[in-house]
Amino acid sequence: MSKTVGLGYYKMLDPKYKYAKCYCTDEDIAMAVSIREFTNKALMPVRHDFEGGWNKDEKVALQTLHKYYKECVKLGLTASNLPEKFGGLGLSPVVRQMINIELSRAEIGLATMVGKIHWVVSFMMAAKRDDLLEEFAPRIAGEDAWTACTAISEHSGGASIEDPAFDFRTIRTRMEIQGDEVVINGRKIWPGPAGPNDRFESEYLKGHIGYWTIAQRDPRKGAEGVGIIFVPPDAKGFSCTMPFEKMGMTYSDENAELVYDNVRLPKRYVLDLDQPNLGAKIIEGYVIGLGRLAGAARLLGVAEAVFEIALDWTGGREIAGIPVRERSYFASILAEMARKIEVVRNYILSVTWQVTQPNTYGEPWTREMIAKFSTARSFAGDTAEFCTHRAMELMGSYGYVYEGHIEKYMRDYKIVKMWLGGAQRDRLDVAQGFYGPFKWGGMQQWIDEGGLVTEGFGSIKY
């Protein structure tokens, strides 16, 4: 079986045809074409190497990841949303989603790593912190490759941070302003790419910029007290565990636990400094909301990839002298995959375009836009699940084996469906877009009485 299975040409999957011009420009589409060509030629042949092959060779995996992340940097993909005045490309949010879709066809973890830079740039832009953009621009738009991370989750509460009913009161990581400095204490879990600094240093990757950390000044103030602070990876008192072992994205988005032990930093690293409620808005709209929309685009990329593989395989496999895909039963399965992909793609593009029209549709943190972001991610997640499962069933044992690639896509997509609150949280936020937020009964009393007592994860204690 060819390692580059899934590279047949289908007009309906060609960027020049599949991206509707009512949402994007000719320049946007040209960018998508170039990314797809890079993905097909450079990434598709080494898809398995991103997790080190069947034996999960860590050296091979990290070398592959760093090498092709560097190529993405050279193509300008990491600096796509950085304004031109800071040395970036200043491209539209639609291009950001095209990058996610096209890269995820080969490696969703690489797309996620590229997207982490987009994410932190969007935070700084939303906060109008030109001073921080200017400080970090040389690493974001320069020739060297750097990565970055946003630290959200904590041991307690699962998706509590993503739940507006909790009003950010459950966050245990604290930041205390002391004159011109801020002191941070607490723990975060699951952020990525995260880990010891030397894991991000190689001939291709220069290093880790740092961790944009969600922390609470005063839990009694809820949304008024929450904020985001930048923490350099070498800050005194800051440390990371080794990455956790996972079933998918084994090396391409390494997750670890972060420890903040009296980390002392300049106050100017607080993103929403002297801007009450801005931190909450950025977290709701840009961290959670636009994070889900980017996740939707990556899930779509996976769905497209397995659909292409299934199309190729069923075109070359015969039943009684007739290609499998020309048998009506199997054609109907492929058609159902295509229907879902078409709807998801156009919905993602529609919502992304609406982000550029806040006067009409609202800022990203409004409950209506959060509902749309959540609709996109939840439907894209269901579509990725449907397509990976159906592709494997169409291909039988060929889909189940390592060389068929489907099993890797199946392992990789699941976490993107689960992070930032997960599929169930998506649906709750969709509903709340229509009739407003609701509170959990007895929640405030529970918090006041010291609720959410944290338990350890395995051997990790909090």
C-alpha positions as CSV (number, residue, x, y, z in Angstrom):
1,M,0.0,0.0,0.0
2,S,1.4,3.4,-1.0
3,K,2.5,5.7,1.9
4,T,0.9,8.6,-0.1
5,V,-2.5,7.0,-0.4
6,G,-5.2,9.7,-0.6
7,L,-3.6,12.0,-3.2
8,G,-6.0,11.4,-6.1
9,Y,-7.3,14.6,-7.7
10,Y,-11.0,15.5,-7.0
11,K,-12.2,18.9,-8.3
12,M,-14.7,19.3,-5.5
13,L,-11.7,19.2,-3.0
14,D,-9.5,21.6,-5.0
15,P,-9.1,24.9,-3.1
16,K,-9.9,26.8,-6.3
17,Y,-13.3,25.2,-6.2
18,K,-14.1,24.3,-2.7
19,Y,-13.6,27.7,-1.0
20,A,-16.6,29.9,-1.8
21,K,-15.5,33.4,-3.0
22,C,-18.3,35.0,-1.1
23,Y,-16.2,34.4,2.0
24,C,-12.7,34.9,0.7
25,T,-10.6,36.6,-2.0
26,D,-8.6,35.3,-4.9
27,E,-5.5,36.0,-2.8
28,D,-6.9,33.9,0.1
29,I,-7.5,31.0,-2.3
30,A,-4.0,31.3,-3.8
31,M,-2.6,31.0,-0.3
32,A,-4.8,27.9,0.2
33,V,-3.5,26.4,-3.0
34,S,0.1,26.9,-2.0
35,I,-0.5,25.3,1.5
36,R,-2.2,22.3,-0.1
37,E,0.7,21.8,-2.5
38,F,3.1,22.0,0.4
39,T,1.0,19.5,2.3
40,N,0.7,17.0,-0.5
41,K,4.4,17.1,-1.5
42,A,6.2,17.6,1.8
43,L,3.9,16.3,4.6
44,M,1.8,13.5,3.1
45,P,4.8,11.2,2.5
46,V,6.0,11.5,6.1
47,R,2.6,11.4,8.0
48,H,3.7,8.4,10.1
49,D,7.0,10.0,11.0
50,F,5.2,12.7,13.1
51,E,4.7,10.1,15.8
52,G,8.0,8.3,15.1
53,G,6.6,5.4,13.1
54,W,5.0,2.3,14.4
55,N,7.5,2.0,17.2
56,K,6.9,5.6,18.3
57,D,10.6,6.6,18.0
58,E,10.8,9.9,19.9
59,K,13.9,11.1,18.1
60,V,12.3,10.6,14.7
61,A,9.0,12.2,15.8
62,L,10.6,15.4,17.3
63,Q,13.0,15.8,14.3
64,T,10.1,15.5,11.9
65,L,7.8,17.8,13.8
66,H,10.5,20.5,14.2
67,K,11.7,20.2,10.6
68,Y,8.3,20.7,9.1
69,Y,7.2,23.3,11.6
70,K,10.3,25.2,10.5
71,E,9.1,24.9,6.9
72,C,5.7,26.3,8.0
73,V,7.5,29.3,9.6
74,K,9.5,29.8,6.3
75,L,6.2,29.8,4.4
76,G,4.9,32.6,6.8
77,L,2.1,30.4,8.2
78,T,2.8,31.2,11.8
79,A,2.9,34.9,11.1
80,S,-0.2,35.0,9.0
81,N,-2.4,36.9,11.4
82,L,0.4,39.2,12.8
83,P,-0.2,42.7,11.5
84,E,2.2,43.9,8.8
85,K,3.5,46.8,10.9
86,F,5.1,44.1,13.2
87,G,6.5,42.1,10.3
88,G,3.7,39.7,9.8
89,L,1.5,39.0,6.8
90,G,-1.7,40.6,8.2
91,L,-3.9,38.0,6.4
92,S,-7.6,37.5,7.1
93,P,-9.1,35.1,9.6
94,V,-10.3,33.0,6.6
95,V,-6.7,32.2,5.7
96,R,-6.1,31.1,9.3
97,Q,-8.8,28.5,8.9
98,M,-7.5,27.5,5.5
99,I,-4.1,26.9,7.1
100,N,-5.8,24.7,9.7
101,I,-7.8,22.7,7.2
102,E,-5.0,22.1,4.7
103,L,-2.3,21.2,7.2
104,S,-4.6,18.9,9.2
105,R,-5.1,16.8,6.1
106,A,-1.6,15.5,6.8
107,E,-1.0,16.2,10.5
108,I,-3.5,17.8,12.8
109,G,-0.9,18.2,15.5
110,L,1.3,20.3,13.2
111,A,-1.7,22.5,12.4
112,T,-2.3,22.9,16.1
113,M,1.3,23.9,16.8
114,V,1.1,26.5,14.0
115,G,-2.2,27.7,15.4
116,K,-0.8,28.3,18.9
117,I,1.1,31.2,17.5
118,H,-2.1,32.5,15.8
119,W,-3.9,32.2,19.2
120,V,-1.5,34.3,21.3
121,V,-1.2,36.9,18.6
122,S,-5.0,37.2,18.6
123,F,-5.0,37.7,22.4
124,M,-2.5,40.6,22.2
125,M,-4.3,42.2,19.3
126,A,-7.7,42.0,21.2
127,A,-6.1,43.6,24.2
128,K,-4.5,46.3,21.9
129,R,-1.1,45.6,23.5
130,D,1.1,46.8,20.7
131,D,4.0,46.9,23.2
132,L,3.8,43.2,23.7
133,L,3.3,42.5,20.0
134,E,6.4,44.6,19.3
135,E,8.3,42.6,21.9
136,F,7.4,39.2,20.6
137,A,7.2,40.0,16.9
138,P,10.9,39.3,16.2
139,R,10.4,35.7,17.3
140,I,7.0,35.3,15.7
141,A,7.9,36.8,12.3
142,G,11.6,36.2,12.2
143,E,13.5,33.5,10.4
144,D,13.9,31.2,13.4
145,A,11.1,28.9,14.5
146,W,9.6,29.4,18.0
147,T,6.6,27.8,19.6
148,A,4.2,29.1,22.3
149,C,1.5,27.8,24.6
150,T,-1.8,28.9,26.3
151,A,-2.4,27.4,29.7
152,I,-6.1,27.0,30.6
153,S,-7.2,23.9,32.4
154,E,-6.6,22.9,36.0
155,H,-7.0,19.7,37.9
156,S,-10.4,20.6,39.4
157,G,-13.6,21.1,37.7
158,G,-13.0,19.7,34.2
159,A,-14.6,22.3,31.9
160,S,-15.4,24.7,34.7
161,I,-13.3,27.5,33.1
162,E,-15.3,27.1,29.9
163,D,-18.6,27.2,31.8
164,P,-20.0,30.8,32.0
165,A,-22.1,29.8,35.0
166,F,-19.0,29.6,37.2
167,D,-17.9,33.1,36.2
168,F,-14.2,32.1,36.4
169,R,-14.6,31.8,40.2
170,T,-13.2,28.2,40.3
171,I,-9.8,29.1,38.9
172,R,-7.1,28.2,41.5
173,T,-4.1,29.7,39.8
174,R,-3.6,33.1,41.4
175,M,-1.8,36.2,40.4
176,E,-1.2,39.0,42.9
177,I,-0.2,42.5,41.8
178,Q,2.6,43.8,44.1
179,G,3.7,47.2,42.9
180,D,5.3,46.9,39.5
181,E,5.4,43.1,39.7
182,V,2.9,40.2,39.7
183,V,3.4,37.0,41.7
184,I,1.8,33.8,40.4
185,N,1.1,30.6,42.2
186,G,-0.8,27.5,41.1
187,R,-0.9,24.7,38.6
188,K,-2.1,24.0,35.1
189,I,-2.7,20.8,33.3
190,W,-3.0,19.6,29.7
191,P,-1.6,22.7,27.9
192,G,0.5,22.1,24.8
193,P,3.1,22.3,23.5
194,A,4.5,22.1,27.0
195,G,7.4,20.4,28.7
196,P,11.0,20.9,29.7
197,N,12.7,23.6,27.6
198,D,15.2,21.3,25.9
199,R,12.4,19.5,24.1
200,F,11.9,22.6,22.0
201,E,15.5,23.2,21.1
202,S,16.9,21.6,18.0
203,E,18.6,22.4,14.7
204,Y,15.1,23.4,13.4
205,L,13.4,24.8,16.4
206,K,15.0,27.7,18.3
207,G,12.9,27.4,21.5
208,H,9.7,28.1,23.4
209,I,8.5,31.7,23.7
210,G,6.4,31.0,26.8
211,Y,3.1,30.4,28.4
212,W,0.1,32.7,28.2
213,T,-1.6,31.7,31.5
214,I,-5.2,32.2,32.6
215,A,-5.1,33.2,36.3
216,Q,-7.5,34.8,38.8
217,R,-6.7,37.9,40.9
218,D,-9.6,37.5,43.2
219,P,-12.2,34.6,42.8
220,R,-14.8,36.7,44.6
221,K,-14.8,39.1,41.7
222,G,-15.3,36.4,39.1
223,A,-15.0,37.8,35.6
224,E,-13.7,41.1,36.9
225,G,-10.8,39.3,38.5
226,V,-9.7,36.9,35.8
227,G,-6.9,37.7,33.4
228,I,-4.1,36.4,31.2
229,I,-0.4,36.7,32.0
230,F,2.6,35.8,29.9
231,V,5.1,33.6,31.7
232,P,8.6,33.0,30.1
233,P,9.6,29.4,30.1
234,D,12.8,30.2,32.1
235,A,11.0,32.2,34.8
236,K,12.2,31.5,38.3
237,G,9.7,29.3,40.1
238,F,8.1,28.0,36.9
239,S,8.5,24.3,35.9
240,C,6.9,21.7,33.7
241,T,6.6,17.9,34.0
242,M,7.6,15.6,31.2
243,P,4.8,15.3,28.6
244,F,2.0,12.8,29.3
245,E,1.7,9.7,27.1
246,K,-1.4,9.8,25.0
247,M,-3.2,7.8,22.3
248,G,-2.9,10.5,19.7
249,M,-0.9,13.6,18.9
250,T,1.8,11.7,20.6
251,Y,4.6,14.3,20.0
252,S,3.0,17.0,17.9
253,D,1.1,18.6,20.7
254,E,2.8,17.5,23.9
255,N,0.8,18.1,27.0
256,A,2.3,18.5,30.5
257,E,1.6,19.9,34.0
258,L,2.8,23.4,34.7
259,V,3.8,24.5,38.2
260,Y,3.9,28.2,39.3
261,D,5.7,28.6,42.6
262,N,6.0,32.2,43.5
263,V,6.8,33.2,40.0
264,R,7.6,36.9,40.0
265,L,7.2,38.9,36.7
266,P,6.9,42.5,35.5
267,K,3.3,43.7,35.8
268,R,3.3,44.7,32.2
269,Y,3.0,41.0,31.2
270,V,-0.6,41.0,32.5
271,L,-2.4,41.2,29.2
272,D,-5.5,43.0,30.3
273,L,-3.7,45.3,32.7
274,D,-5.9,48.1,34.0
275,Q,-8.8,47.0,31.7
276,P,-11.6,45.6,33.9
277,N,-13.5,42.6,32.3
278,L,-11.3,42.6,29.2
279,G,-9.5,39.5,30.4
280,A,-12.9,37.6,30.7
281,K,-13.9,38.8,27.2
282,I,-10.7,37.7,25.6
283,I,-10.9,34.3,27.4
284,E,-14.5,33.8,26.3
285,G,-14.2,35.1,22.8
286,Y,-10.6,34.5,21.7
287,V,-9.4,31.6,23.9
288,I,-12.6,29.5,24.0
289,G,-14.7,30.8,21.1
290,L,-12.1,31.3,18.3
291,G,-10.2,28.3,19.7
292,R,-13.2,26.1,19.0
293,L,-13.6,27.6,15.5
294,A,-9.9,26.8,14.7
295,G,-10.5,23.3,16.1
296,A,-13.5,22.9,13.8
297,A,-11.2,23.7,10.8
298,R,-8.7,21.1,11.9
299,L,-11.4,18.5,12.4
300,L,-12.6,19.3,8.9
301,G,-9.1,18.7,7.6
302,V,-9.1,15.2,9.1
303,A,-12.5,14.5,7.6
304,E,-11.3,15.6,4.1
305,A,-8.2,13.5,4.4
306,V,-9.9,10.2,5.3
307,F,-12.5,10.9,2.6
308,E,-9.8,11.3,0.0
309,I,-8.2,8.0,1.2
310,A,-11.6,6.2,1.0
311,L,-12.3,7.6,-2.5
312,D,-8.9,6.4,-3.7
313,W,-9.2,3.0,-2.1
314,T,-12.8,2.3,-3.2
315,G,-11.8,3.5,-6.7
316,G,-9.0,0.9,-7.0
317,R,-10.8,-2.0,-5.2
318,E,-13.2,-4.1,-7.2
319,I,-16.3,-6.2,-6.4
320,A,-17.0,-8.6,-9.3
321,G,-15.1,-6.4,-11.7
322,I,-16.7,-3.1,-10.7
323,P,-15.0,-0.5,-8.5
324,V,-16.3,-0.5,-4.9
325,R,-17.3,3.1,-5.1
326,E,-19.5,2.5,-8.2
327,R,-21.7,0.1,-6.2
328,S,-24.7,2.0,-5.0
329,Y,-24.5,1.1,-1.3
330,F,-20.9,2.2,-1.0
331,A,-21.5,5.3,-3.1
332,S,-24.2,6.4,-0.7
333,I,-21.7,6.1,2.2
334,L,-19.2,8.2,0.3
335,A,-21.9,10.7,-0.5
336,E,-22.9,11.0,3.1
337,M,-19.3,11.8,4.0
338,A,-19.2,14.4,1.2
339,R,-22.4,16.0,2.3
340,K,-21.2,16.5,5.9
341,I,-17.8,17.9,4.7
342,E,-19.5,20.4,2.4
343,V,-21.8,21.7,5.0
344,V,-19.1,21.9,7.7
345,R,-16.7,23.8,5.4
346,N,-19.2,26.4,4.3
347,Y,-20.4,26.9,7.9
348,I,-16.9,27.4,9.1
349,L,-16.2,29.9,6.4
350,S,-19.5,31.7,7.1
351,V,-18.8,32.1,10.8
352,T,-15.2,33.1,10.2
353,W,-16.4,35.8,7.8
354,Q,-18.9,37.0,10.4
355,V,-16.0,37.4,12.9
356,T,-14.7,40.2,10.6
357,Q,-18.1,42.0,10.8
358,P,-18.5,42.6,14.6
359,N,-20.8,45.6,14.1
360,T,-23.3,43.3,12.5
361,Y,-22.8,40.0,14.3
362,G,-21.2,40.9,17.6
363,E,-17.8,40.6,19.2
364,P,-16.4,37.1,19.6
365,W,-17.3,37.0,23.3
366,T,-21.1,37.5,22.7
367,R,-23.2,34.5,23.5
368,E,-24.5,34.5,19.9
369,M,-21.0,34.2,18.4
370,I,-20.0,31.6,21.1
371,A,-23.0,29.6,20.0
372,K,-21.8,29.8,16.3
373,F,-18.3,28.8,17.2
374,S,-19.6,25.9,19.2
375,T,-21.9,24.8,16.4
376,A,-19.0,24.7,14.1
377,R,-16.7,22.7,16.4
378,S,-19.5,20.2,17.5
379,F,-20.6,19.5,13.9
380,A,-17.0,19.3,12.6
381,G,-16.2,16.8,15.4
382,D,-19.2,14.7,14.5
383,T,-18.2,14.8,10.9
384,A,-14.6,13.8,11.6
385,E,-15.9,10.9,13.7
386,F,-18.3,9.8,11.0
387,C,-15.8,10.0,8.2
388,T,-13.0,8.2,10.1
389,H,-15.3,5.4,11.2
390,R,-17.0,5.0,7.7
391,A,-13.6,5.1,5.9
392,M,-12.3,2.3,8.1
393,E,-15.5,0.3,7.5
394,L,-15.3,0.8,3.8
395,M,-11.7,-0.3,3.7
396,G,-12.1,-3.2,6.2
397,S,-8.7,-4.5,7.4
398,Y,-6.9,-2.2,5.1
399,G,-8.4,0.7,7.1
400,Y,-7.5,-0.8,10.4
401,V,-3.9,-1.4,9.8
402,Y,-1.1,1.1,10.4
403,E,-0.2,1.6,6.7
404,G,-3.8,2.6,5.9
405,H,-3.4,5.8,7.9
406,I,-7.0,5.9,9.0
407,E,-6.2,4.5,12.5
408,K,-3.9,7.5,13.1
409,Y,-6.5,10.1,12.0
410,M,-9.0,8.3,14.3
411,R,-6.7,8.5,17.3
412,D,-5.7,12.1,16.6
413,Y,-9.1,13.8,16.0
414,K,-10.7,12.8,19.3
415,I,-8.9,15.3,21.6
416,V,-9.7,18.2,19.3
417,K,-13.4,17.3,19.7
418,M,-12.9,17.2,23.5
419,W,-10.7,20.2,24.4
420,L,-12.0,23.7,25.3
421,G,-15.0,22.2,27.1
422,G,-15.8,19.3,24.8
423,A,-18.8,18.2,22.7
424,Q,-21.3,18.5,25.5
425,R,-20.2,22.0,26.5
426,D,-20.5,22.9,22.8
427,R,-24.1,21.9,22.8
428,L,-24.9,23.8,26.0
429,D,-23.3,27.0,24.6
430,V,-25.3,26.5,21.4
431,A,-28.5,26.5,23.4
432,Q,-27.5,29.5,25.4
433,G,-27.0,31.5,22.3
434,F,-30.8,31.4,21.9
435,Y,-32.1,32.0,25.4
436,G,-29.2,33.3,27.5
437,P,-27.0,31.8,30.2
438,F,-28.3,29.7,33.0
439,K,-26.9,28.9,36.4
440,W,-26.4,25.6,38.1
441,G,-28.7,25.2,41.1
442,G,-26.8,25.6,44.4
443,M,-23.6,26.4,42.6
444,Q,-22.8,29.7,44.5
445,Q,-23.4,28.0,47.9
446,W,-21.2,25.2,46.8
447,I,-18.3,27.6,46.0
448,D,-18.8,29.6,49.1
449,E,-18.6,26.5,51.2
450,G,-15.3,25.5,49.6
451,G,-16.5,23.3,46.8
452,L,-14.4,21.9,44.0
453,V,-11.9,20.2,46.4
454,T,-9.1,19.1,44.0
455,E,-8.1,15.5,43.7
456,G,-4.8,14.2,42.3
457,F,-4.4,12.9,38.7
458,G,-2.6,9.6,39.1
459,S,0.5,10.4,41.2
460,I,0.2,14.1,40.7
461,K,-1.1,16.0,43.7
462,Y,-2.5,19.4,43.9
